Amino acid sequence: MELMQRNFENAITIPMGKQGRSLNQATSAGIILYEAIRQNYAEFCALD
């Protein structure tokens, strides 16, 4: 928790419904990577 408090301005949150329990680390990483590629798709494709 101390790491989050020191770097709060760089924290990422994943919205979840009220019925959601929790996400494991691998699932969270997959969501974040998908969103990063989705938001930067043009630049991502230009790398080919």
N, C-alpha and C positions, 0 to 999 in steps of 0.2 A: 504494500500500500504506500510506503514511503516513496517509491519510484514514481507512482502516479501523482502524488502530491508535489513532487519536485518538478515534474514535466507536464503539468495539467494542460498547458496551452497546446501541447502536441498530442493530447489524448484523442482517441477515436472511439466513438460509441456506435453500437449496432442496435437499432431500435427493435424491440421485441414486444409482442402482445402481452397482455396481462396473464394469459394462461401459459406463456413460455416459461420454462424452468431455467435452463442455462445452455450455453454452447461450449463445446470443448475447444481446445486450442486449435486443432487442425481445421475444424469447421469455421471458426472465426477467421483464420488465416485465408481460407479459400474464399470467403465472402469479401474480405478486404482486397485480395488480389483480383477477383472478378470485377469489383467496382473500380479499382485503379485502371484496369485495362479498358473497361467500358468508357470511362471518362476521358481516356487518352488514346482511343482507338486509332485515330488518324496518324498520330505520331508513332504508335506501336507498329502499324502496318508499313510505315515508311522505313523501318529498320530492315526490312527484307531485302 
